[in-house]
Amino acid sequence: MTATEIRGLLVIGLGTAVVPLDASVNVAFPQIAAHFGLDIPSIRFVVISYVLIFASLTLGFGRIGDLVGYRRVFLVGCVVSAAAFVLCTFAPSFTWFLAGRVMQGVGAALILSVGPALATGMLGDARRAEALGWYSMMMAMGAVIGPILAGVLLDRFGWSSVFAFRIPVASAALLLGFTLPQRARPDAAARFDAAGGVLFAVTIGALVLTLDRLRGLPDAAFSVFGAGSLMVASLFAFIWRQNVAASPIIRLRVLREGDVARINIANILGNLAAFAGPLLIPFYIGRFGGVSVAIGGVLLAFSPIGSVLATPVAGRMAGIMSSRLLAQIGIFMVAAALAAIIWAGGAQAIFWLAVAMFVHGIGAGLFGVAVLDILTASLPPADRGVAGSLGMVTRTIGTLTGASVLMLVFQATENDFITGFQHGFAAAALSASLAGLVLFRRG
């Protein structure tokens, strides 16, 4: 790569890093709850206020990037993110803090919606997979650094430091982002489908609320039904709107002709499975690990470390073999690692979990890069923002679904921890296997 290409990818990676670095907030939950006087159930609003906005707006912002230019959207995302971190850091009340989290969701959606398109634009279409490999590696690095750095910051500076340290990161990305190339608008006559954007945001928002309320069943049956009904109604309205809009957010025929729908289904199933480790292993460590919180955090870092190592390799491999085959290899590695965790136990349990999580991370890295490459190749070059953001949205849907479904499976056997733990990972391994099967091309 040339010096200009390396510099451009580093700038994109710097701005993108503020999103996966949000993993540091999870470590700060106890201090945040104590500072604002929250009970344990209320802490979920710290997550929901961020994820709901982020997941709802990403696809629409990707389309805006296609229309007005990816650099503009990226720079606005850096501005909004920096302002959000300031507000969260100095929030005088929990209400203001949640407002900052909402702003943070908007900033994350702006940045991630155009990140893959910016990366592929730096290296050109012939090196698309290589660009996505390096981009995914920088995302994984943020997931590694966030929790580790949080432990140091929380001990010395308190909960607000997990937001404050990202202010200079977002600001630096903003200043350096002006050096990124600005692409001309591909279609000056096209207009953003605001109605479609609102309908899609409502659909994803209702999905997030439905998944959040699943854990309250059967008492929350009415709210689950209400949110689920809203999700279905707004989804059908969105589909209708995309069929009649002059300039739709996403051309639905592409989902059929380009086999994109199957790829996104596989992405949802794959990320549902991949979230089992970060979700369930902390419970195992807390009960049987016999290690400190710091060591437990290092153990959980083995998966993103595997992804950091695998993603640039995946970018190279996608240039010499089918991305579909590469995605299948990766997701079946995830399935094998999850199945291996089912039998974790005995004196070597921690070592066994570390190895399994490392393999899990390698497989997830291969799968993520390959799926993003397939989606990017399946949509026209003028829709690269939509392609990248679609991959991010389905990835987020998979993670959110995994958080709810796998926890329900885990908690179904409250009196037998090991059985619940094994059932959770068995469900995740099954989901990963299904993702691999969905990727098989008929005929």
N, C-alpha and C positions, 0 to 999 in steps of 0.2 A: 504494500500500500504506500501511496505517496504521503508526504508530510501533511498536505492539505486534507487528505482523506482521514488520516489518523486524528488530526486536530478536530475535524468536524464530528467524527464519531465520539470523541471524548466530550465535546460540548453537549451533544445530544444525551450521552450517558450521564453527564453531570446533572442535567435538568431532570432526566428520568429517575435518577437515584432518589430524589426526594420522596417518591412514591413507595418503593419497597422499604426504604428506611423507616416507614411508618410501623414496621414490626417492632420498633423500639417502644411504641406506645403500649403494646400488650404487657411489657415488663413493668410499665409504670402504673398499671391499673390500681394496685393497692394504694399507692400514694395519692393518685387522683381522687379515688373514693374517699380517703381520709381527709384530704384538703377541702373538698366540697361537701362533706358530710353525707355521702351517698350510701345506700344499702347495696348489697351485692347485685340484685336484679337490675338496679338502675344503671349499672356500669355499662350494660349492653347498649344504651343510647349513645355512648361514646363511639361505638362501632357502627351502629345503624345510621346515625346522622351522616357519617362519612361515606359508608359503602352505598347507601341508598342513592345519594346524589351522584357519586362517581359512576355507578353502574347504569344509572338512568340516562346520563348525558353523554356518555362516551361515543356512541354511534352517531348521534346528531352532530357532535363536534368534529367527528371524522369527516362527515359530509361537508361541513363548513370549511374544513381544511382543504378539501378538494376544490372548493369554489373560490376561496380567497387566498390560498397559499398556506403551506404548512408552517413556514417560519413565523408568520403572523400569529397563528394559533398557539404555537409553542411559546412565543414571547409573552403573550397574554397569560398563558398558563403559569409562567414563572412569576409574573407580577402578582397574580391572584394567590399563588402558593406562598410567596414571601409575606404578603399581607395576612394570610390566614395563620401562618406560624407566629407572627407578631401578636395577633389577637388571642391565640391560644395561650401564648406565653404569659401575657399580662391580663388575662381575663379576670375581671373583678367578681364574677359570679358564674355559676354553672350555666346559666342561660347564655351569657356571652361566650363561654367556652364552647357550647354546642354550636353557636353561630360561627365560631372559628372553624369548627370541624366541618360544617356545611361548606364554608368557603374552601376548605382544604379539599373536599370532594370535587368541587368545581375545578380547582386548579389541577388536580390529578387527572380528571377527565380530559381537560384541554391538552395536557402534556402527552398522556398515553395515547390519545386518539390519533396523533400525528407522528408519534415517535418512530414506528416502523417505516412509515412513508419517508420521513426525513433520512433515516438510515439507508434505505435502499436507494434513495436519490443521490446520496453521497458516492456510492460505489457503482451505480448504474445497474440496469436490469440484468446484464450478463452475470453479475456477481451478487445477485439478489440474496441468495441463500447465505453467502459469506457475511453480508452486511447484517442480516437478521441473526446470525450466530453471535456476532460481536455485540449486537444490541441486547440480545437475551442474556449474554454473559454479564453485562453491566447491571441488568435488572437483578440477576442472581447475586451479584456482589453486594448490592444494597441489602438483600435479605440476609446475607451472612453478617455484614457489619452492624446492622441496626440493633439486634438484640445484645451483641457483645459490647458495643459502645454504650448501650443504655445502662448496663450494669455499672460501668465506671461513672457515668454522668449522674445516675440516681444517688449513688453513695456520696458524691461530693456536692452536687448542686440541686438535687431535688427533682420533682416530677416535671417542672416546666422546662428543664434543660433538654428533654427529648423533642421539644418543639423549637427551642431557641437555637440549637446547633444547626438546624436546617435553614435558618434565615440567611446566613452568608452563602450557603450552598445554592439556594434558589436565586439569590441576588447575583452571584457569580455567573450562573447559567444564563441569566437575563442579559448581563453585559456582554458575555462572550457569544450569546446567541445571535447578535447582530452580524457576526462574521459568517453565519450560515447562508448558503445561497437561497435566494428568494425565487421560487418558481412562478412563472406567469400563469394567470388563470387559464385553465384548459378550455373553458366554455363561458365566454362573457355573457351569453344570453341566459344561462342557467340561473335559477333562483332557489334559495333554500326552502324546503317544504316544512314550514313552521308547524302546520297542523300535524304532519306525520311525526315530527320531532316530539311534540307534546304527547301524542298517543303512545309513542314508543317509551317515553319517559314514564308515563303512567303505568304502562304494562310492566316494566322492570321494577318500578317502585312497589307496585302491588305484589309482584313476585317476592321481593325482599320481605315485605310485611307478612306474607303468607308463610314463608319459611321460618320467620322469627316466631310466629305464633304456634307453629306446629308443636313446639316443646310444651305448650300449655294444655294440650289435649288431655282429657276430653272437655275440661272446663272452658277452653278457648274455642270450642267448635263453631260458635256463632261468628267470631271474628275471623277464623280461618275461612269459613264459607264466604263471608262478605268480601275479604281481600281476594280470595281465589276467583270469585265471580267477577269482580272488577278487572282482574288480570285477564281473564278469558274474553270479556266484552271488549276491553281496550285493544287486545291483540287482534281480534277479528276486525275491529275498526281500523287498526293500523294497516292490516293486509289490504282491506278495501281501499284505503287512501293511497297506498303505494301503487295500486292498479290503475287509479284514475288520475293521479297527480302528473302534471306535465314534466316536472323535474323531481322525481321521487328520491327519498334518502337512499334507498337501495332498490335496484331493479329486480323484482321477484323472479323474473324468468331466469336470471343468472343463477339463482339458487337451484333451479331444476336442471338447466343445461350444463352448468359447470360442476355439478355434483357437490356444490358447496354445502347444501343442507346436511348431507351425510358427514362431511368433515366437521361441521359445527356440532353435530350430535356426538361424534367421537370426542371432540374437545371438551364437551360438558361432562361426559362419562369419565374421561381420563383425569380431569382435574377434580372431579368428585372423589375419585380413588386416591389421587395424590395428596389430598388434604388429610387423609387418615393419620399419617404419622405426626404432623404438628398438632393435630387435635387430640389424639388418644394417648400418645406416648408420655406426655407430661403426667397424666394420671397414674400410669404404670410406675414412673420414676418416683412420684410422690409416695406410693405405697410400698414398693419393693426395691427401689433403686439403691437406697442407702448412700446416696451421694448428695453433695451440696447443690443449691440452686444454680450456682455458677457452672458446675460440671454438667448439670442437666441441660443448661443452655448451650454448652459446647456440643453435647450429644445431638441436640436438635439441629445444630448448624451443619452436621455432616451431610444432610440432604442438599441444602443450597450449595455447599462446597462441591459436591458431586456435580451439580448443575453448572457451576462456574467452570469446572474443568471440561464438561461435556459440550457446552453450547458452541464454542468456537470450532470444535472438532465436527460438530453436527453441520455447521455451515459449510465446511469443506466436503464432508461426505455427501451432502445434498447435491453437490455439483458433479458427483461421479456415480450416483445411484438414485433410484426413485425416492422422492421425498415421502411417498406413501409407504414404501417398504421401510424407510428409516423411522417413520412414525410408529409403525407396527413393532419394530424391534424395540424401540424405546418404551412403548406402553406395556409390552409383554415382560420387559425387565422390571417395570414397576409392579406388575401383577405378581411376578416371582418373588420380589422383595417383600411385598405385603403378605404373601402366603408364608414366607419364611418367618416373619415376625410372629405369626400365630403360635409357633412352637417355641418362642423365646421363654427361657426359664433356667433355673439352676444357677450355679455360681458364675457362669459365663454370660448371663443374660445381658448385661450392659455392653459387653464386647459384641455380642451377637446383634443387638439392636443397632450399634454403631455401624457395623458392616452392612447390615440390611438397609439402613437409612442412606448410606453412601451410594449403594447400588440403586436405590430408589431415586436419588437425586440425579444420577447419571441418566437413568431411563427417562425421567421427567424432562431433563434438559434436551435430550434427543427428540422426544415427542413434541415438545413445545416449539422448537425451531422448525421442525418438519411441517407441523400443522400450519404455522404462520406462513411458511413458504408456499404451501399448497393454496392457501386462501389468497395470498398476494398474487400468485400466478393465475388464479381462476377468474379474477375480476379484471376489467380493463384498466390500463395504466391511469386513466383519468379518475378512477375510483380507488386509488391506493389508500387514501385516508379511511374510506369505508371498510376496505379489506382488513387493514390493521386493527381498526377499532372493533370490527366484528369479532376478530379473534380474541381481543381483550374482554369483550362483553361475555362471550360464551365461556371463556376461562373463569371469569368472575362468577357467572351463574353456576358453574360446576363446583367452585369452591364453597359458595353459599349453600348450595344443595347438600354438599357433603357435610358441612357443619351441622345442618339440621338432621338429615337422615341418619348419618353415622352416629350422632349422639343419641338419637332415639333408639337405634339398635343396641348401642352400648348400655343405655339405661334400662332396657327392657328386662334385664336380669340383675336387678339392684342387689340382690342377696348373694350373688356369685360374681365377684369382680372379674376373675380370670375368664369365665365363660362369656361375659359381656365384652371383654377386651378381644377375645378370639372371634366372636361373632362380628364385631365391628370391622376387624381386619379382613375377615372372610367376605363380608359384603363389599368392602373396598376392592379386594382382589377380583371379585366377580365383576364389578363395574369396570375395572381396567381391562379385563379379558373381553368384555362386551365391546369396549372401545376398539380394541384390536380387531375384533370380528367385523365391526361396522366398516372398518377401513378396507376390507377386502373388496376389490372391484369385481362386480359380476361380469361373467363372460370373458 
